[in-house]
Amino acid sequence: MERGNNDSLNFINEQIVKELQKLDEEESRKLSIKTKEPPNTNKNQNKPK
C-alpha cells in the first residue's frame, strides 16, 4: 500500500475508535440509569494525578 493510503486509514481508524468509546460511555450511562446503580466512577479515581 502507498504511504498516503496507510495514513488515511490510520486516521479513519482513530475516528472510529473515538466514536465507539463515546457510544460505549453513553450506553454505560443508560444501563446504570436503568439498573438504578450509581455511574462507574472508578475509571477516574484510578488515573494517576
N, CA, C and O atoms as a Tinker XYZ file with bonds, in Angstrom:
   196  protein
     1  N      0.835000   -1.214000    0.000000    73     2
     2  CA     0.000000    0.000000    0.000000    64     1     3
     3  C      0.867000    1.260000    0.000000    63     2     4     5
     4  O      1.991000    1.266000    0.503000    81     3
     5  N      0.319000    2.310000   -0.570000    73     3     6
     6  CA     1.052000    3.573000   -0.583000    64     5     7
     7  C      1.024000    4.196000    0.805000    63     6     8     9
     8  O      0.120000    3.948000    1.603000    81     7
     9  N      2.032000    5.005000    1.067000    73     7    10
    10  CA     2.146000    5.659000    2.376000    64     9    11
    11  C      0.895000    6.494000    2.690000    63    10    12    13
    12  O      0.360000    6.416000    3.796000    81    11
    13  N      0.435000    7.282000    1.728000    73    11    14
    14  CA    -0.723000    8.160000    1.937000    64    13    15
    15  C     -1.967000    7.382000    2.329000    63    14    16    17
    16  O     -2.705000    7.792000    3.225000    81    15
    17  N     -2.199000    6.264000    1.665000    73    15    18
    18  CA    -3.369000    5.450000    1.981000    64    17    19
    19  C     -3.319000    4.949000    3.409000    63    18    20    21
    20  O     -4.321000    4.961000    4.123000    81    19
    21  N     -2.141000    4.510000    3.813000    73    19    22
    22  CA    -1.959000    3.990000    5.157000    64    21    23
    23  C     -2.279000    5.068000    6.195000    63    22    24    25
    24  O     -2.950000    4.803000    7.192000    81    23
    25  N     -1.792000    6.278000    5.950000    73    23    26
    26  CA    -2.050000    7.381000    6.876000    64    25    27
    27  C     -3.539000    7.666000    6.989000    63    26    28    29
    28  O     -4.049000    7.865000    8.092000    81    27
    29  N     -4.246000    7.687000    5.856000    73    27    30
    30  CA    -5.669000    7.992000    5.944000    64    29    31
    31  C     -6.443000    6.857000    6.612000    63    30    32    33
    32  O     -7.422000    7.106000    7.316000    81    31
    33  N     -6.012000    5.621000    6.397000    73    31    34
    34  CA    -6.669000    4.509000    7.086000    64    33    35
    35  C     -6.454000    4.611000    8.588000    63    34    36    37
    36  O     -7.382000    4.384000    9.364000    81    35
    37  N     -5.247000    4.946000    9.003000    73    35    38
    38  CA    -4.968000    5.137000   10.426000    64    37    39
    39  C     -5.856000    6.221000   11.007000    63    38    40    41
    40  O     -6.395000    6.077000   12.104000    81    39
    41  N     -6.004000    7.314000   10.260000    73    39    42
    42  CA    -6.828000    8.429000   10.725000    64    41    43
    43  C     -8.281000    7.977000   10.875000    63    42    44    45
    44  O     -8.926000    8.277000   11.879000    81    43
    45  N     -8.793000    7.256000    9.875000    73    43    46
    46  CA   -10.175000    6.764000    9.928000    64    45    47
    47  C    -10.351000    5.826000   11.114000    63    46    48    49
    48  O    -11.347000    5.910000   11.833000    81    47
    49  N     -9.395000    4.938000   11.321000    73    47    50
    50  CA    -9.470000    4.014000   12.458000    64    49    51
    51  C     -9.536000    4.767000   13.783000    63    50    52    53
    52  O    -10.301000    4.398000   14.673000    81    51
    53  N     -8.738000    5.814000   13.911000    73    51    54
    54  CA    -8.752000    6.612000   15.148000    64    53    55
    55  C    -10.129000    7.233000   15.364000    63    54    56    57
    56  O    -10.644000    7.247000   16.482000    81    55
    57  N    -10.724000    7.748000   14.282000    73    55    58
    58  CA   -12.053000    8.358000   14.387000    64    57    59
    59  C    -13.076000    7.327000   14.836000    63    58    60    61
    60  O    -13.926000    7.616000   15.679000    81    59
    61  N    -12.997000    6.125000   14.276000    73    59    62
    62  CA   -13.940000    5.060000   14.630000    64    61    63
    63  C    -13.787000    4.693000   16.096000    63    62    64    65
    64  O    -14.780000    4.542000   16.808000    81    63
    65  N    -12.550000    4.549000   16.550000    73    63    66
    66  CA   -12.296000    4.210000   17.951000    64    65    67
    67  C    -12.890000    5.273000   18.875000    63    66    68    69
    68  O    -13.544000    4.942000   19.864000    81    67
    69  N    -12.664000    6.553000   18.555000    73    67    70
    70  CA   -13.206000    7.641000   19.382000    64    69    71
    71  C    -14.724000    7.562000   19.442000    63    70    72    73
    72  O    -15.320000    7.698000   20.511000    81    71
    73  N    -15.347000    7.340000   18.280000    73    71    74
    74  CA   -16.808000    7.255000   18.189000    64    73    75
    75  C    -17.324000    6.096000   19.051000    63    74    76    77
    76  O    -18.295000    6.247000   19.792000    81    75
    77  N    -16.662000    4.942000   18.944000    73    75    78
    78  CA   -17.092000    3.770000   19.715000    64    77    79
    79  C    -16.957000    4.023000   21.210000    63    78    80    81
    80  O    -17.821000    3.613000   21.986000    81    79
    81  N    -15.882000    4.694000   21.626000    73    79    82
    82  CA   -15.704000    4.994000   23.040000    64    81    83
    83  C    -16.824000    5.895000   23.540000    63    82    84    85
    84  O    -17.336000    5.695000   24.641000    81    83
    85  N    -17.213000    6.896000   22.731000    73    83    86
    86  CA   -18.312000    7.788000   23.107000    64    85    87
    87  C    -19.601000    6.999000   23.264000    63    86    88    89
    88  O    -20.325000    7.161000   24.246000    81    87
    89  N    -19.883000    6.135000   22.281000    73    87    90
    90  CA   -21.103000    5.335000   22.323000    64    89    91
    91  C    -21.092000    4.424000   23.543000    63    90    92    93
    92  O    -22.114000    4.253000   24.208000    81    91
    93  N    -19.932000    3.839000   23.833000    73    91    94
    94  CA   -19.799000    2.932000   24.961000    64    93    95
    95  C    -20.101000    3.659000   26.275000    63    94    96    97
    96  O    -20.788000    3.119000   27.142000    81    95
    97  N    -19.586000    4.884000   26.417000    73    95    98
    98  CA   -19.847000    5.669000   27.628000    64    97    99
    99  C    -21.327000    5.983000   27.757000    63    98   100   101
   100  O    -21.895000    5.878000   28.844000    81    99
   101  N    -21.963000    6.373000   26.638000    73    99   102
   102  CA   -23.393000    6.683000   26.664000    64   101   103
   103  C    -24.183000    5.442000   27.063000    63   102   104   105
   104  O    -25.098000    5.515000   27.883000    81   103
   105  N    -23.824000    4.307000   26.477000    73   103   106
   106  CA   -24.525000    3.053000   26.754000    64   105   107
   107  C    -24.378000    2.691000   28.230000    63   106   108   109
   108  O    -25.348000    2.273000   28.863000    81   107
   109  N    -23.180000    2.847000   28.778000    73   107   110
   110  CA   -22.931000    2.556000   30.188000    64   109   111
   111  C    -23.815000    3.427000   31.074000    63   110   112   113
   112  O    -24.382000    2.955000   32.059000    81   111
   113  N    -23.927000    4.713000   30.709000    73   111   114
   114  CA   -24.761000    5.624000   31.495000    64   113   115
   115  C    -26.210000    5.192000   31.451000    63   114   116   117
   116  O    -26.883000    5.160000   32.481000    81   115
   117  N    -26.701000    4.858000   30.256000    73   115   118
   118  CA   -28.098000    4.421000   30.120000    64   117   119
   119  C    -28.345000    3.177000   30.957000    63   118   120   121
   120  O    -29.361000    3.073000   31.644000    81   119
   121  N    -27.407000    2.229000   30.897000    73   119   122
   122  CA   -27.568000    0.991000   31.650000    64   121   123
   123  C    -27.566000    1.264000   33.149000    63   122   124   125
   124  O    -28.359000    0.679000   33.888000    81   123
   125  N    -26.688000    2.142000   33.598000    73   123   126
   126  CA   -26.620000    2.420000   35.031000    64   125   127
   127  C    -27.891000    3.132000   35.490000    63   126   128   129
   128  O    -28.325000    2.951000   36.628000    81   127
   129  N    -28.489000    3.940000   34.612000    73   127   130
   130  CA   -29.759000    4.596000   34.964000    64   129   131
   131  C    -30.861000    3.539000   35.050000    63   130   132   133
   132  O    -31.665000    3.548000   35.982000    81   131
   133  N    -30.893000    2.628000   34.074000    73   131   134
   134  CA   -31.925000    1.586000   34.061000    64   133   135
   135  C    -31.855000    0.710000   35.305000    63   134   136   137
   136  O    -32.883000    0.372000   35.893000    81   135
   137  N    -30.647000    0.345000   35.702000    73   135   138
   138  CA   -30.488000   -0.556000   36.845000    64   137   139
   139  C    -30.425000    0.215000   38.159000    63   138   140   141
   140  O    -30.286000   -0.375000   39.230000    81   139
   141  N    -30.531000    1.548000   38.065000    73   139   142
   142  CA   -30.526000    2.428000   39.234000    64   141   143
   143  C    -29.260000    2.285000   40.084000    63   142   144   145
   144  O    -29.291000    2.462000   41.301000    81   143
   145  N    -28.157000    1.965000   39.422000    73   143   146
   146  CA   -26.873000    1.909000   40.120000    64   145   147
   147  C    -26.145000    3.220000   39.875000    63   146   148   149
   148  O    -26.351000    3.851000   38.838000    81   147
   149  N    -25.298000    3.643000   40.807000    73   147   150
   150  CA   -24.520000    4.866000   40.560000    64   149   151
   151  C    -23.583000    4.653000   39.369000    63   150   152   153
   152  O    -23.093000    3.541000   39.174000    81   151
   153  N    -23.325000    5.679000   38.578000    73   151   154
   154  CA   -22.400000    5.520000   37.448000    64   153   155
   155  C    -21.017000    5.105000   37.927000    63   154   156   157
   156  O    -20.603000    5.436000   39.038000    81   155
   157  N    -20.321000    4.387000   37.086000    73   155   158
   158  CA   -18.990000    3.878000   37.449000    64   157   159
   159  C    -17.985000    5.017000   37.428000    63   158   160   161
   160  O    -17.652000    5.542000   36.365000    81   159
   161  N    -17.506000    5.395000   38.599000    73   159   162
   162  CA   -16.526000    6.480000   38.679000    64   161   163
   163  C    -15.129000    5.950000   38.949000    63   162   164   165
   164  O    -14.192000    6.735000   39.098000    81   163
   165  N    -14.970000    4.635000   39.014000    73   163   166
   166  CA   -13.663000    4.044000   39.308000    64   165   167
   167  C    -12.611000    4.434000   38.291000    63   166   168   169
   168  O    -11.444000    4.617000   38.640000    81   167
   169  N    -13.017000    4.565000   37.022000    73   167   170
   170  CA   -12.060000    4.912000   35.966000    64   169   171
   171  C    -11.323000    6.200000   36.333000    63   170   172   173
   172  O    -10.101000    6.281000   36.210000    81   171
   173  N    -12.074000    7.202000   36.783000    73   171   174
   174  CA   -11.475000    8.496000   37.098000    64   173   175
   175  C    -10.593000    8.421000   38.343000    63   174   176   177
   176  O     -9.554000    9.078000   38.408000    81   175
   177  N    -10.997000    7.633000   39.316000    73   175   178
   178  CA   -10.251000    7.547000   40.568000    64   177   179
   179  C     -8.903000    6.864000   40.373000    63   178   180   181
   180  O     -7.940000    7.189000   41.068000    81   179
   181  N     -8.823000    5.918000   39.432000    73   179   182
   182  CA    -7.594000    5.159000   39.262000    64   181   183
   183  C     -6.544000    5.887000   38.441000    63   182   184   185
   184  O     -5.397000    5.442000   38.386000    81   183
   185  N     -6.904000    6.995000   37.801000    73   183   186
   186  CA    -5.928000    7.720000   36.984000    64   185   187
   187  C     -4.884000    8.386000   37.880000    63   186   188   189
   188  O     -5.230000    9.001000   38.889000    81   187
   189  N     -3.603000    8.264000   37.507000    73   187   190
   190  CA    -2.566000    8.962000   38.301000    64   189   191
   191  C     -2.734000   10.475000   38.166000    63   190   192   193
   192  O     -3.105000   10.980000   37.107000    81   191
   193  N     -2.456000   11.184000   39.252000    73   191   194
   194  CA    -2.653000   12.641000   39.232000    64   193   195
   195  C     -1.350000   13.354000   38.931000    63   194   196
   196  O     -1.317000   14.583000   38.873000    81   195
